[in-house]
């Protein structure tokens, strides 16, 4: 979910406040070694953090979405844990953004369908004939003259949810139903932008592939479908913060970054998505404080990823050229404990998905491959599709990489042979749902990946000799056009063996 340029300009206009905290630091420590830092990572500590995150979600009706007490408690806990070490300079990057929560229902011809609401969607009640939109509704020409006064039925894909809703609204539709292009329901999703120049948003519901196809079949056979959408929504500005922790140890002109988003969707506590990633980097940061580093190490805990990579975009776009140049590389961790997991490494060299990261991304990919080889465990590949917080770093020209364990994508028989689990079932069947609690974590994968974070952080904290430092604006611009920012959902379904 990369953010469109209009969002970047809007975000840069927002107020930003920073809180700097500095503690005394002694450098009389031994240089970090990958195997030592790996051995410091314990399953018990990871789960203790996870239990805290569950408790924080209870402050906000079971969610840690940005702008809620649950999210604020999460960030405050991370800040206090890191401050105890005296090892980091802490910055809170605070800015306003539109908080959005709601729900949608959809029925047609007397049948009620399970439905999803999209972030930034408007409230409203509509009842109208349903018409099918061809070509996934990503162009003005996809909308026929029969659209005014109707509910537009649109297949997911090719462009983001928000563009479909805006184009349908501009064409005169009174509502939109988007049906999935993969098996199962659409679990969560965002319009990415609060408003769009293409047209007004209209009440929108997301339904499963099977339900959408059934309605489409009725329409294709000449039948009539009368649909009804009921959407409730709250959209209001709230302040939220990224948390940045930079080691006092190491060369401050050579910064190794690791990041993870710390918010959940409004629908649930987000203990896998993305409590697991933020806990993983938190525990590595805490254990790293025992050691000296040659490079400075910065950990980024991002806000509002689920609203469209808001926090990481705010951070990257606020960097000066000199600040950008100081960041040697970025490592991203989003969902590292999916219950029906695979072990997927971002395809930095483009050999699997034909999207190549900035120079050095290939080296990062190999570092994670080396980790899995060292523990004699198989790994696969994940596409740089722009749906997580590495996106703004890639388009900022910064080498990037990382790992995930899959989201709503379906596990194959071949992947079961590698990692076990169930074929034909989502990697995370609780993705973007209320059931994404502590019982949704694959603890063995969680620990394995947290140790992988430790391996990579320690490796680069010692040396970045294989990472080019020059920025290539042409490569960054090409990536901006390639990344699938406009999926409208931070899923990680583009994976391979």
N, C-alpha and C positions, 0 to 999 in steps of 0.2 A: 504494500500500500504506500507507494511514493505519493507525495503531495504535488498537486498541479501548481504551476508558477503563480497563479492568482492567489493561492493559499500562502505561498512563501511571502509575497508582498504584504498580504494581510497580517501575517504573523509578525513580520519585521516591524510593523507599525505598533504592535502591542507593547505595553510597558513591560520592562524586565527589571527584576531586582535580584541582587546577589548577596548572600551572607557568607563571609569568609571567616573561617575558624582556623587558627594555627596553634599547634601544641609543640612543646619542646621535643626534640628528636635526637637520639644518640645513634651514631653510625657504627658502633662497636658490635657489629653482627656479622655472621658469615654470609658469603654470597649464596643466594638461592640456587638450589639444584632441582631439576625437574622431579627426580625420583623421591627426593626428600619432601617436597611440597605435596606430591601425590600421596605419600604415606600419612601426611597430616590431615587429609580429608576423611572424615568419618560419617558413616550412615547416620549415627545417632545425632550428630550436630545438625545435619541436613533436615532430619525429621523434627528436631526441636524447633527449628526456624519455621518449618511448615505448619506446626501446631499453632505457633504464634500468629501466622498469617490467617489461619482459620478463625482464630479469636478476633482478629481485626475486622474480618468480614462481618462478624456478628454485630458490629457497631452500626452497620448500614444495611440491615435487612439481607444479609448474606452476600454482599458484594464488596469489592475493593476497586470499583470504577473510579476514575479520576473525578475530583470534585466532591468526593464523599468522605465521611469520617473514616471509613475503612481504608481508603487510599492514604489519607493523611497520617493515620496511625502506622501504616506500613513504612512510609518514608521516615517518620520520626524514629521508629525502631531501628531502621538501617543506620540512620545518622548517629544515634546514640551508641550503637554497637561499634561503629567505626571510630568514633571519638575516643572511646575507651582505650584504643590501642596507642593513641598519641602519634601515630605513624603517618596520618593523612592530613592534608589540607582539604577542608570540606567547603563546597560551594552549593548553595541552593539557588537554582535559576528559576525564578518565579514569574509567571505571566498569566494573563487572563485568556480563557478560551471558552467556547460555547459548550456547556454541559448539556447533554441530550439523553433522555430516557423515555421509553414508551412501550406500547404494545399494539399489535394488530390482530384482528380476526378476519377470516374470509369464509364466505359460504356462497354456494351457487346451486340453483335448482333444488333447494331444500337440503343440500348436503353441507355439513360443516367440515372444513379442512384445517388441520394443524397449520398455523401460520406464524411467520416471523415478522417483526418490525425492524426497520432500518434506522440507524442513528442519523439524526437531522431530519427525519421524516416528519411531516406535519400531522396534526390531529384532523379528524374529519369522519363523517359518515356519508357513504355514497352507495347508491344502488343503481345499476345500469346494465345494459347488454355488454357482454364480453366479446371482444374481437381479438383474433390472433394477429400479432405483428411479425412480419417476416424479417429474416436476416439479423435477428437478435437486437433490433431496435437501437442501433448505435449511430444511425444517420437520419437526417431530416427526411430523406427520400423513402425511408422504411415505413413511414406513417401515411396510410391512405386517407382519402377524403372522408371516409366513414368513421374516422376516429372521434370527432367532436361528440361529446356527451356519452362516451363509452368508457368501459374499463379495458385497458390494454393488457393482453396476456403476452409476456415477453420471455424468451429463453435467456437464461444467464449466460454470460460469456462475451468476449471480444472487447467490451468496454465496461466501465464501472456502473454499479447500481444507480448512482446519482445521476449520471448522464442519461440513462434510460428513462428515469422518472422525469427529468427536466424536459427532455425532448417530447415525451408523451404529453406532459402538461402544456408545452408550447403548441402541440398539435390539437389541443382541445380535449384530451382525455380527462375524465373526472377522477380516475383512479388507475393504479397499475398493480398487476400481479406478476411477479417474477418467479419462474419455476427453474429448479436446479438443472444443471447440465451434467451432473454426476449423480450416482445413486444416493438417495436419502434426502433429508430436508436441508434447507439453507439455515444453518445454525449461526445466527448473528450476521452482522454486516453493517456497512456504513455507506452513506452517500458521499463520504470523504470531505465534502465542503458544505458549510452552512447554507450557502446560496450559490446559484450558477447563472451566468449570463444567457445560457441556452434556453432557459425557460423556468417557470415556477414548478416547484415540487408539488405533487398531489399525493393523497393518501395511498400508501403502498404496502403490500403484503408479499412475503416470500413463502413459497410452498415447495413441496418435494417434486422431484422429476416425474414420479409416477402419477401424482395428482395433476400436475400440469399437463402431462401427455394425455391423460384421460379426458380432460376438458378440451384440449386441442383436437382430439379425435372426434368429439361430438361436433365441434365447429366445422371440421373438415368434411364431415358427412352431411353438412347442411342443417344441423340441429341448432337450436337457439339456446344460449346460456345467459341467464340473468344472474349477475354477481352482486355481492354486498360486501363492502369493506368497512370495518369500524376500527379507527386508529385513535389511540390516546397518546399524547406527547407532552413532555416538558422540555423546553429549550430555553436555557438562560446562561448568561456569562458567569463563570466561576474561576477563581484563581487556583492554579496548581503549580507544582514544582518538579523539575528534574533535580536529582542529587548527583553531584560529581565529587569524587574522592580521588585526589592525586597524591601519590606517595611523595614524602619529603626526600626519600632516597632516590638516587639515580639522576641521570642527565635530563634536565628539564627541557632540553631542546630535542630530545628523542623520546617521545611519549608513546608507550604501548597502551592501547585502550581496549577494554573489555566492557560490554554493555548488555543490558537486558531491560525490557519494559517491566514496570512494577505495578501496572494497573491491570484490572480484570475487565471483562464485559459487565454491563449492569445485571445480566441474568444470573451470575454466580460468583463464587469466591475466587475462581481462577487459580487454584493451587497448582495445577500443571501449567495452565496458560495465564500468566507466566510466572506464577510463584516459583516454579522449579528453576527457571533461568535466573531470576533475580536472587534466589537463595544460593544457587550455584556460585555466582560471582561474589556474593556477600561472603560466603564461607572461604572462598579462595582469598579474598581480600583480607579477611581476619587472620588467616594462617600465614599469608605473605608477610605480615607485619613482624614476624620473627626474624626476617632476613634482610640483608643488603641486596640492592639491585643496581645494575649498571645503567639501565634506562629507567626513567620515571615510569610508573604504571598508574593509569587513571581508570577508575571504574565509573561507568555511567548508568544510573538507574532512571529510566525514562518514564515520563508521564504520558498518558493519553495516546498510547500506541493504538489502542482499540478504536480510537476516533479518527485514525488516519495518520499514524506516525508523527503525531503532533510534537511530542517532546524532542525526539531525535532530530526532526527537521528544524525546530527552533534552535537547537544547539548548533547544528552544522552551519545553518545560514547566518548565525550570529558571529561565526569565527571570522577574524581578519585573515588576510592572505598569510601573514606571518604565523598566526596561531594554527591555521590549517597545516602549514608546512611542518610544524613541530610534531604533528601526529604521524608516527611512523606507520601505524596500521590499526585496524579496528576488528575486534572479534565479537560476534553476536551470538546470543544464546536465547532462543525462544522455543519453549516447550521441550524440555530434555528428559521428561519422565513419563511419556505417554504409555498407557497401560498395555496397548497392543503394539509396542514400539518397533521401529526400525532404527538403525543408527546411520543417519544421513549427514554427510559433510558437504558444505556448499562448494559448488563446481567452479572453483576459481579460475581454472585454466580453460573452461568452456568446452571441454572434450565430450561432455555428456549432453549438454543442452544448448550449445552454441551461443552462450552469453558469457563473455570473458570479462573478469574484473580488471581493475587497474593493475599495472605491473606490480608483482609481489603477491597478488591474490592467489596465484598458482602455488607459490611457496607456502602460503598459509594452509591451503588445501593439503599439501603434502605433509605438513607438520601434523595435522590431525590424522592423516592416513598412517603416518609413522607411529603415532600413539596407539592406534588400534592394532597395528601389526605387533607392537611391543607387548601387548597383552593377549595376542593371538585370538583376536575377536574380529569378525567381519564387519565391514562398513560399506555403505552405499553412497549415492550422490543426491544432492538437493539442488534445484535450480535457483539461480539468482533471479527471482521473479518480482522483486521489489515489495514483497508483502510483509516485510519485517524491518526492524530498525537499521539494518545494514544499508538499506536503500539510499538514504541521504548521504551516507559516507561514500558509497560508490559514485554517485553523481557529483560529489565534491572532490572526486579524484583520489580518494584515500583507499589503499589496498584493504580488502576486507575478507572475512571468512567466518567460519563458525560451524555449529552443529544444531540439528534438531532431531526429534524422534517421530515426527509426523503428526498430522491433525485429523482432518475429516477425510483424507484420502483413504482408499481401501487397500488393505494388505493382500498381497498376492501369494499364491502357493509357493512361488520361488523364494519370496521373502520369508515365509514360514520356515523353509528349509534352512535359511541362514540364522534366523533369530527366534524361532518358535512363535507361539501365539496362534491366532485364528485367521485363516484366509477368508476373504469376503466380508470382513468386518473392519470398520474404521480403526485407524491407529489410536484415536482417542474418541470413543463413543460418547464421551461427555463434553466434547469440544464446545465451548461457548454456552454451556448449560449449567443449571444449578447443581448438578451432580459432580462438578469438577472440584471435589474436595480432597481430603487427604487420602481417602480410600481409592482415589483415581490415580495415584502415583504408582508407577512400576519402580519400586525402591532399588532394585538391582541396576536398572538402567540409569536411574537418578545418580547413584553413587559412581557408576562407571563414567558417566558424562562429566560429573563434577571433577573427577580426577583428570579427565581429559582437558577440562578448563585449566586445572592446575599445571598440567604438562605444558600446554601452549603458553600460558602466562609466564611460567618460569623460564621456558626456552627463550622467549623474546626479551624477558627482563635481563637475561644474560647477554644476548647478542641479537642485533638486527642486521647483521652484515649482508644477509641474502635478500633484504628488502630494499628495492630502489626507492630513492627519496624524491625524484623528480615527479611533478604532476603533469599529466597530459590532458589538456582541455578537450582535445578531439575525442579521446576515449571516453571521458566523462560525459560529453554531449551525446555520444552514441549510446551509452548506457541509459541515459535519461529517456531516450526514445525506445529502448528495448524493454525496460523494466515494466512488468505488468502491474503498475501502480493502481490501475483502475479496476482491479478485481473487486474492490470494496470489501475485502475480508482478509484478515491476516492468516489465511490458511497456508499450509506448507505441502500441498498435495503433489507438486511437481517433483517427484523423487524417482530414483532409478536404482538398480542393483549396484 
